[in-house]
């Protein structure tokens, strides 16, 4: 019998409901939903492939256990609930400017000498298969704390394999580890927070102060960071600091200031404090791999140099020479005292690798004065020098000294003494004390007081010579007043006597001044007497001023008159110039007329001159002939007497017969300055001359001389005749200007 329609409908509905139930059951048993802000960690409860291999906790090939792959946001089918358990965990989030640290729960175990696991390319721990060695054969991640860090961002990391520690969260799978692991991870987070390990290392920025009152205060300082690496090979015996490696950017193993641990270790880096510090900047450094210590830069202030004593480097060649036996001075970068000091400035110097000793290069003062010290504190242990004088006084000598150290000799000073304070306390102090004690033993107390400048000058020169041997220079020595420790001692008595003596000297000076004052008083009285007559003096001065003013007025009038005279003279001069021009024109006309008259006059004068010349020549010939004739006759007369004196006596006798004048004059007048008598030209004079000639040895004329006179007469006659002949033929000379 066929089924009724209702039964068919029922069975159909029951089948659909069963199918829907089965579908819903299968959906519930196999479908998993993961939110987008989470990932799903798959835990396989059982598998036909068995469990994970021994020593591992992550299943890579479908074994039972925590699977390497994650479920990302969305719907996932095929995960039977009786076989798979899915643990929903949040994505790993590293805040901006922060660092995340990773701990791997699976992988190769670390060797005993290794602190952190090496870096494996695994997409920032998001590829578990790559980390565990499937992507690259022979390269497998190591369990434990990792050298690689996570920078800011969101990561899909399997918390069953990795524990990620951030500043405000720990990303882990609680079901995969016990309580002990949770405690250890929490302690790591606390340790990193204490050293601010979740933030990058900032060098040169604000740093916290060490002030217990304000521990949270920050200040800006010029700082560096000393790096201590916690992984890698250990230092060699004898080394105290790791050498610099991988600092050249062109080096394939350049580790970029310890931010790439693998490159640092490949380049030969060692664990321990590093020689190269971090300077200003921001560095993302794994604090498990390297810790940093922020410290201030080494500052060499103005007026100082920094002598470097290096504890690091190879042993160098001693540059100080064989004669210097106070240690070695080496080149920069070698172990020992560097030959070249650091000048004023700031230096990123690693104070664990050496020490910078400041040496002042400007003049500084040292006080050997009890209770007094300069700000540099080099002289805080110095005291006044106790002396004993020749006359048994025991004063305390205060002393100050100006010292200078040449910056080029600063390394020698540090080699010799260690630092400036030891130089002062171990050398300068005993040297100065001994020197001034020797001086005091040879001087009395008064000599020590009175000869202070001499002692000071001698000490300056002597100490300059001695200090030069220690590579320092004594600029000046300043000696103070010697004194005793107790009041009212012998020195005070001596000083009181000196005061009394000086007072007497001052009194004498006072009396001299009073005498001078009395003389000044007398001068004052005279001045007062003059002031009594001041009215008359004033009137006289006023009258003098009036006279002076009148003189100035007269002078001004005279100047005006002179100026007027000059103007008139200039006008007269101009008028004279015009008249002169007129006169010149008239003179030119007159000159022409005069020339014509002169020509006429010349012609007339020429005729007259010819006539006069001829007349003059005739008269001259006549006179000359007469003279020659008379001379010839006279010569013959003289020759006829045979002696000129006889001829002269004949003339005198003739004159006496004709003259009425007596032979001897009654009066003789002397005239002129030659002593010749006024009457020497008369007869008496002639007679006297003859007598003088005879007394002087004048001999009568010989026959030869008479013959000479005759010859002379004849020659004169011939010459007269010749002259007359030449005069007859001589023409008159032309007159100037007339041809």
Order of alpha helices (4+ residues) and beta strands (2+ residues): alpha-beta-beta-beta-beta-beta-beta-beta-beta-alpha-beta-beta-beta-beta-alpha-beta-beta-beta-beta-alpha-beta-beta-beta-beta-beta-beta-beta-beta-beta-beta-beta-beta-beta-alpha-alpha-alpha-alpha-alpha-beta-alpha-alpha-alpha-alpha-alpha
